[in-house]
């Protein structure tokens, strides 16, 4: 399937914000800034009013070299094109602004599972953990034009797009791409996908290297999102009897009653929330040596046609690259700023962070948010690392080993997100 960059422009008549949905695995902080600056130049909007979100497909270009050798020279010009495409989409979205009716609801989809598994011997791996925390919620926001046509459907769901897996040789948007197309076919308009707090969430059928599987699971999610969207438009909260009309039988004629709230100001803000860094991060010199060693082993294995050795060296080079980037970015620090972006309007809040948060963080934010419809997303305006809860931090495993954050980071981030949401809600209460 094609990769898409889709821009949503939001405005209350005074403030304008842009939210981008991009089919890409990772937007590093630098790549996100590249895109946001290009969009800012094209639209004249401040960078802080621009949100760039990755769907996190693992079947697409990566923004850094690490263990990759062949074809990497194509990545830089592709990102230059991507920035231009995002700017063009944003400019078109701003030019097409029109009044809308906003509807919000929730559904449930069970294509995901907690992925932090362990063997009977206690060895951690990425698989299926049916007893672990999991967020099955599908958040849906529908934007209708005043003549009752769907302009856009926003979908928020937490699951790693790793259905295709390492055996894959195709470029695919994985399940988010199929889900969007299903929603658009069923509901109309554009569908915009915001990846959720998916740090510990994976598909129930992962690493398949079979396009049919990602299309089937994506269709499952898409049909649930479409169901919610259609019910929001067509199934009223209540009915009011207008009259009884004589016919072959007396027929009751009803008027649909939907919950209605006046529009409130659009609020956009960006914060760097400080969270603790763990002790004992790798040193740059040692991490550099380790990466060079595994890169050399990988090259030798490829030259010798030793596929098993190449597989191990690829895995270890990837891990060594993560360790080196942690050393470069966080070595010697005790705190780090998590870039957190907020867009609120009425009862809806869109929250995004430049990390991979565990689902428990997303669940806590959504449960305690003062906004009834809150989307919690990672992979927004960059990417630093996984963030585990304190309980999972002490269980170790892949996500924890390759994260610079300390055991108290998740709680600190959650508290500050909720604090900011409360402040934004209080401003709305004053505006009323």
C-alpha positions as CSV (number, residue, x, y, z in Angstrom):
1,X,0.0,0.0,0.0
2,X,1.0,3.6,-0.5
3,X,2.5,5.7,2.3
4,X,0.5,8.8,3.2
5,X,1.2,12.1,4.9
6,X,-2.1,13.7,5.9
7,X,-2.6,17.1,7.4
8,X,-5.5,18.2,9.6
9,X,-6.0,22.0,10.1
10,X,-8.0,23.0,13.2
11,X,-9.2,26.5,14.0
12,X,-11.6,28.4,16.2
13,X,-11.4,31.4,14.0
14,X,-8.4,32.9,15.9
15,X,-5.9,30.1,16.5
16,X,-4.9,27.6,13.9
17,X,-3.1,24.3,14.6
18,X,-1.8,21.5,12.3
19,X,-1.8,17.8,13.1
20,X,0.2,15.6,10.7
21,X,-0.3,11.8,10.4
22,X,2.8,10.3,8.7
23,X,3.4,6.7,7.6
24,X,6.9,6.4,9.0
25,X,8.5,4.2,11.6
26,X,10.2,6.9,13.6
27,X,10.6,10.7,13.5
28,X,13.7,11.5,15.4
29,X,13.7,14.8,17.2
30,X,15.8,16.2,14.3
31,X,13.6,14.8,11.6
32,X,10.4,16.1,13.3
33,X,11.9,19.5,13.6
34,X,12.8,19.4,9.9
35,X,9.2,18.7,9.0
36,X,7.7,21.2,11.5
37,X,9.9,24.0,10.3
38,X,9.0,23.3,6.7
39,X,5.3,23.3,7.5
40,X,5.8,26.5,9.5
41,X,7.5,28.3,6.6
42,X,4.7,27.1,4.3
43,X,1.8,28.1,6.5
44,X,3.2,31.0,8.6
45,X,2.2,29.2,11.8
46,X,4.5,29.0,14.8
47,X,6.3,25.7,15.1
48,X,4.6,25.0,18.5
49,X,1.2,24.9,16.8
50,X,2.4,22.0,14.5
51,X,2.2,18.4,15.5
52,X,4.0,15.7,13.5
53,X,3.0,12.1,14.4
54,X,4.4,8.9,13.1
55,X,2.2,5.8,12.7
56,X,5.3,3.8,13.6
57,X,5.1,1.3,10.8
58,X,8.1,-1.0,10.9
59,X,8.0,-1.6,7.1
60,X,9.2,1.8,6.0
61,X,12.3,4.0,5.9
62,X,14.3,4.5,9.1
63,X,15.8,8.0,9.8
64,X,19.2,6.8,11.0
65,X,21.9,4.5,9.5
66,X,23.0,2.2,12.4
67,X,23.4,-1.3,10.9
68,X,21.9,-0.4,7.5
69,X,24.3,-0.1,4.6
70,X,22.7,-0.6,1.2
71,X,20.3,2.0,0.0
72,X,20.8,4.5,2.9
73,X,21.8,7.2,0.5
74,X,18.2,7.3,-0.6
75,X,16.9,8.2,2.9
76,X,18.1,11.8,3.1
77,X,16.4,12.9,-0.2
78,X,13.3,11.0,0.8
79,X,13.0,12.9,4.0
80,X,13.5,16.2,2.1
81,X,10.6,15.2,-0.1
82,X,8.6,14.1,3.0
83,X,9.0,17.6,4.5
84,X,7.8,19.2,1.3
85,X,4.8,16.9,1.0
86,X,3.8,17.6,4.6
87,X,4.1,21.4,3.9
88,X,2.0,21.1,0.8
89,X,-0.7,19.1,2.7
90,X,-0.7,21.5,5.5
91,X,-1.0,24.5,3.2
92,X,-4.0,22.9,1.4
93,X,-5.6,22.0,4.7
94,X,-5.4,25.6,6.0
95,X,-6.8,26.9,2.7
96,X,-9.8,24.4,3.0
97,X,-10.8,25.3,6.5
98,X,-14.6,25.3,7.0
99,X,-17.1,25.1,9.9
100,X,-17.6,21.6,11.3
101,X,-19.7,19.7,13.8
102,X,-17.5,17.6,16.1
103,X,-18.6,14.2,17.5
104,X,-16.6,11.9,19.7
105,X,-16.9,8.4,20.9
106,X,-15.2,5.2,21.9
107,X,-15.1,1.6,20.6
108,X,-13.1,-1.5,21.4
109,X,-10.8,-3.6,19.2
110,X,-8.8,-6.7,20.3
111,X,-6.2,-7.1,17.6
112,X,-3.6,-6.0,20.2
113,X,-2.0,-7.6,23.2
114,X,0.7,-6.9,25.8
115,X,3.9,-8.0,24.1
116,X,6.3,-8.3,27.1
117,X,6.6,-12.1,27.4
118,X,9.0,-14.4,29.2
119,X,10.0,-18.0,28.9
120,X,9.6,-20.4,31.8
121,X,13.2,-19.7,32.6
122,X,12.5,-16.0,32.8
123,X,14.1,-14.9,29.6
124,X,12.3,-11.8,28.3
125,X,11.2,-11.6,24.6
126,X,8.6,-9.7,22.5
127,X,5.6,-11.9,22.0
128,X,2.1,-12.3,23.5
129,X,1.4,-11.8,27.2
130,X,-2.3,-12.2,27.7
131,X,-2.1,-11.4,31.4
132,X,-0.3,-8.1,30.9
133,X,-1.9,-4.6,30.8
134,X,-3.5,-3.9,27.4
135,X,-5.5,-0.9,26.1
136,X,-8.2,-2.1,23.6
137,X,-9.9,1.3,23.4
138,X,-10.5,2.9,20.0
139,X,-10.9,6.6,20.3
140,X,-12.9,8.2,17.5
141,X,-13.5,11.9,16.6
142,X,-15.7,12.7,13.6
143,X,-15.6,16.2,11.9
144,X,-18.8,16.8,9.9
145,X,-19.4,19.6,7.5
146,X,-22.5,21.7,8.1
147,X,-24.3,19.8,5.3
148,X,-23.6,16.5,7.2
149,X,-20.8,15.1,5.1
150,X,-17.8,13.6,6.9
151,X,-14.7,15.8,6.5
152,X,-12.4,13.7,8.6
153,X,-12.3,10.9,11.2
154,X,-9.6,10.8,13.8
155,X,-8.7,7.3,15.2
156,X,-6.5,6.7,18.3
157,X,-5.3,3.1,19.0
158,X,-2.3,1.6,20.7
159,X,-0.5,-1.3,18.9
160,X,3.0,-1.7,17.4
161,X,2.7,-2.0,13.6
162,X,4.9,-5.0,13.5
163,X,2.6,-7.5,11.8
164,X,4.9,-7.8,8.8
165,X,8.1,-8.4,10.9
166,X,11.8,-9.0,10.0
167,X,11.0,-11.5,7.2
168,X,9.2,-8.8,5.3
169,X,10.8,-7.2,2.1
170,X,7.9,-4.9,1.3
171,X,7.2,-1.3,2.0
172,X,3.9,-1.2,3.9
173,X,2.1,1.1,6.3
174,X,1.1,-2.0,8.2
175,X,-2.3,-2.2,9.8
176,X,-2.8,1.6,10.2
177,X,-2.8,2.0,6.4
178,X,-5.6,-0.6,5.9
179,X,-7.6,0.8,8.9
180,X,-7.6,4.3,7.4
181,X,-8.7,3.1,4.0
182,X,-11.6,1.0,5.5
183,X,-12.8,4.0,7.5
184,X,-12.7,6.3,4.5
185,X,-14.6,3.8,2.3
186,X,-17.3,3.3,5.0
187,X,-17.7,6.8,6.4
188,X,-16.2,9.2,3.7
189,X,-13.7,12.0,4.1
190,X,-10.1,11.5,5.3
191,X,-9.1,9.2,8.1
192,X,-6.2,10.3,10.4
193,X,-4.5,7.8,12.6
194,X,-2.8,8.7,15.9
195,X,-0.7,5.9,17.3
196,X,-1.4,5.4,21.0
197,X,0.7,4.6,24.0
198,X,2.0,1.4,22.3
199,X,5.4,0.9,24.0
200,X,4.3,-2.5,25.4
201,X,1.5,-3.2,23.0
202,X,1.9,-5.5,20.0
203,X,-0.4,-7.3,17.5
204,X,-1.8,-10.7,18.4
205,X,-0.4,-11.9,15.0
206,X,3.0,-10.3,14.8
207,X,6.1,-10.9,12.6
208,X,4.1,-12.7,9.9
209,X,5.6,-11.2,6.7
210,X,2.2,-11.7,5.1
211,X,0.4,-8.7,3.7
212,X,-3.0,-10.5,4.1
213,X,-2.6,-10.5,7.8
214,X,-1.9,-6.8,8.3
215,X,-4.8,-6.1,5.9
216,X,-7.1,-8.3,7.9
217,X,-6.2,-6.9,11.3
218,X,-6.2,-3.3,9.9
219,X,-9.7,-4.0,8.5
220,X,-10.9,-5.2,11.8
221,X,-9.8,-2.0,13.5
222,X,-11.1,0.1,10.6
223,X,-14.5,-1.4,10.8
224,X,-14.8,-0.8,14.5
225,X,-13.7,2.8,14.1
226,X,-16.2,3.1,11.2
227,X,-19.0,1.6,13.4
228,X,-18.4,4.2,16.1
229,X,-18.2,7.0,13.6
230,X,-21.5,6.0,11.9
231,X,-23.3,5.6,15.3
232,X,-22.1,9.1,16.3
233,X,-23.8,10.5,13.2
234,X,-26.9,8.3,13.0
235,X,-27.8,6.9,16.5
236,X,-29.2,9.7,18.8
237,X,-28.7,9.9,22.5
238,X,-32.5,10.3,22.9
239,X,-35.7,10.7,21.0
240,X,-38.5,13.3,21.3
241,X,-42.0,12.4,20.1
242,X,-43.2,15.0,17.6
243,X,-46.6,13.6,16.5
244,X,-48.5,10.4,15.8
245,X,-49.4,10.1,12.1
246,X,-52.5,8.0,11.1
247,X,-51.6,5.3,8.6
248,X,-52.3,1.6,8.3
249,X,-51.3,1.8,12.0
250,X,-50.7,4.9,14.0
251,X,-47.0,5.8,13.5
252,X,-44.9,7.7,16.0
253,X,-42.7,10.4,14.4
254,X,-39.7,11.3,16.5
255,X,-37.0,14.0,16.5
256,X,-33.5,12.8,17.2
257,X,-31.8,14.3,20.2
258,X,-28.0,14.5,20.3
259,X,-25.9,15.9,23.2
260,X,-24.8,19.4,22.1
261,X,-22.2,21.7,23.6
262,X,-21.1,25.1,22.3
263,X,-17.7,25.3,20.7
264,X,-14.9,26.5,23.0
265,X,-11.6,28.1,22.1
266,X,-8.9,25.9,20.5
267,X,-5.9,25.8,22.8
268,X,-2.4,24.6,21.7
269,X,0.7,24.4,23.9
270,X,3.9,22.5,24.0
271,X,5.9,21.6,27.2
272,X,9.2,19.8,27.9
273,X,8.3,17.8,31.0
274,X,11.3,16.9,33.0
275,X,11.7,13.2,34.0
276,X,14.5,11.3,35.8
277,X,17.3,9.6,33.9
278,X,18.6,6.2,35.1
279,X,22.0,5.6,36.5
280,X,24.7,3.5,34.8
281,X,24.1,4.5,31.1
282,X,26.8,3.2,28.7
283,X,29.8,5.4,28.0
284,X,30.2,6.8,24.5
285,X,33.7,5.3,23.9
286,X,32.7,1.8,24.9
287,X,29.4,2.0,23.1
288,X,31.1,3.2,19.9
289,X,33.6,0.3,20.0
290,X,30.8,-2.2,20.6
291,X,28.8,-0.9,17.6
292,X,31.9,-0.9,15.3
293,X,32.6,-4.5,16.4
294,X,29.1,-5.8,15.5
295,X,29.1,-3.8,12.3
296,X,32.3,-5.5,11.2
297,X,30.9,-8.9,12.2
298,X,27.7,-8.2,10.2
299,X,29.7,-7.2,7.1
300,X,31.8,-10.4,7.4
301,X,28.7,-12.6,7.8
302,X,27.1,-11.0,4.8
303,X,30.2,-11.4,2.7
304,X,30.5,-15.0,3.7
305,X,26.9,-15.8,3.1
306,X,26.4,-16.9,6.8
307,X,22.8,-16.0,7.2
308,X,22.6,-17.2,10.9
309,X,25.6,-15.1,11.8
310,X,24.2,-12.1,9.9
311,X,20.9,-12.4,11.8
312,X,22.6,-12.4,15.1
313,X,25.0,-9.5,14.1
314,X,22.0,-7.5,12.8
315,X,20.2,-7.9,16.1
316,X,23.3,-7.0,18.1
317,X,24.3,-4.0,15.9
318,X,20.8,-2.7,16.4
319,X,21.1,-3.0,20.2
320,X,24.6,-1.5,20.1
321,X,23.3,1.5,18.1
322,X,20.5,2.1,20.6
323,X,23.1,2.0,23.4
324,X,25.4,4.5,21.6
325,X,22.5,6.9,21.0
326,X,21.5,6.8,24.6
327,X,25.1,7.5,25.6
328,X,25.3,10.4,23.2
329,X,22.0,11.9,24.1
330,X,21.8,11.3,27.9
331,X,25.2,10.6,29.2
332,X,26.0,12.6,32.3
333,X,22.5,13.9,32.7
334,X,20.1,13.3,35.6
335,X,17.0,14.7,34.0
336,X,15.6,14.8,30.4
337,X,12.8,16.8,28.9
338,X,9.9,14.9,27.2
339,X,8.5,17.1,24.4
340,X,4.7,17.0,25.0
341,X,2.1,18.6,22.8
342,X,-1.4,19.5,23.7
343,X,-4.4,20.4,21.4
344,X,-7.7,20.9,23.2
345,X,-11.2,22.1,22.0
346,X,-14.4,21.6,23.9
347,X,-14.4,18.1,25.5
348,X,-11.6,16.8,23.3
349,X,-7.9,16.7,24.1
350,X,-5.1,15.4,21.8
351,X,-1.9,14.7,23.7
352,X,1.3,13.6,22.1
353,X,4.8,12.8,23.4
354,X,8.2,12.2,21.7
355,X,8.6,8.8,23.4
356,X,7.2,5.3,23.3
357,X,5.0,5.2,26.4
358,X,3.7,2.0,27.9
359,X,0.0,1.6,27.7
360,X,-0.5,2.1,31.5
361,X,0.6,5.7,31.0
362,X,-2.0,6.2,28.3
363,X,-4.7,4.5,30.4
364,X,-3.9,6.7,33.4
365,X,-4.0,9.9,31.3
366,X,-7.3,9.0,29.6
367,X,-8.9,7.8,32.9
368,X,-8.0,10.9,34.9
369,X,-8.1,13.6,32.2
370,X,-10.7,16.4,32.7
371,X,-11.5,16.1,29.0
372,X,-14.0,13.3,28.4
373,X,-12.5,12.4,25.1
374,X,-8.7,12.3,25.4
375,X,-6.3,10.8,22.8
376,X,-2.9,9.8,24.3
377,X,-0.2,9.3,21.7
378,X,3.5,8.6,21.6
379,X,5.7,9.0,18.4
380,X,4.8,12.7,18.2
381,X,7.2,15.6,17.4
382,X,10.2,13.2,17.6
383,X,11.3,10.1,19.5
384,X,13.7,9.5,22.4
385,X,13.0,6.1,23.8
386,X,10.6,3.7,25.5
387,X,9.1,4.7,28.9
388,X,8.1,2.0,31.2
389,X,6.0,2.2,34.4
390,X,7.9,1.7,37.7
391,X,6.5,-1.8,38.0
392,X,7.6,-2.9,34.6
393,X,10.9,-1.0,34.9
394,X,12.0,-3.5,37.6
395,X,11.0,-6.4,35.4
396,X,13.7,-5.4,32.9
397,X,13.4,-6.6,29.3
398,X,14.1,-5.1,25.8
399,X,12.2,-1.9,26.3
400,X,13.7,-1.1,29.7
401,X,17.3,-2.1,28.7
402,X,17.1,0.3,25.8
403,X,15.7,3.2,27.6
404,X,17.5,6.1,29.4
405,X,14.6,6.8,31.8
406,X,14.5,6.0,35.5
407,X,11.9,4.1,37.3
408,X,10.0,7.2,38.4
409,X,9.8,8.8,34.9
410,X,6.3,7.4,34.0
411,X,4.7,8.8,37.2
412,X,6.4,12.2,36.7
413,X,5.3,12.4,33.1
414,X,1.7,11.3,33.9
415,X,1.3,13.8,36.7
416,X,2.5,16.7,34.7
417,X,0.4,15.8,31.7
418,X,-2.7,15.7,33.9
419,X,-1.7,19.0,35.5
420,X,-1.4,20.7,32.2
421,X,-4.8,19.3,31.0
422,X,-6.4,20.5,34.2
423,X,-5.0,24.0,33.6
424,X,-6.3,24.0,30.0
425,X,-9.7,22.9,31.2
426,X,-9.8,25.6,33.9
427,X,-9.2,28.2,31.2
428,X,-12.2,26.8,29.3
429,X,-14.3,27.0,32.5
430,X,-13.4,30.7,32.8
431,X,-14.2,31.2,29.1
432,X,-17.7,29.8,29.6
